[in-house]
Amino acid sequence: MANAYKRKGPDGLQKLFLYLILLHWLILIYTATTIQDMTFRHGVLASLMLALFNLILVNLCYRRARRSGDSYLIYPVVAGALLAFILMSYFFFFI
């Protein structure tokens, strides 16, 4: 009779995904603190990179949460995406 393999803790991909979420929040905090001093060119570049990072992170989150039942990962990613949208809207409409 074969014994089922039991994992002890998160795998490497799960840890990398959690670090990506932390990196996303650090980038958002840095962007929020320096948005007043950015030129228009730097603001557009930062907004494009932030939007691209959000799309990649949301796609990974959707696949990961759907595959393994880790639905708790959705909340910080969606909150970060909403904050990024608010920052980009603030930059383009009020600065």
C-alpha angles and dihedrals in degrees: 000000000000120000118228115243112242119201118223105213134329122331125239094266091053091052091048090051091051090050090050089054090051091048089051092055092046090052090049092050092048092047092048092052096046101037093100093058098047123109118229092257093051091045092053091047092048091048092051093048091046091050092049092048090049092052092050093046094047091049092050091045092051092050095043097046092045094048103045105022094249095142093153088077092067096070101063091041094051092044090051092048091052091048090050090051091051091049092049092047091049091050096049099040106033107029 
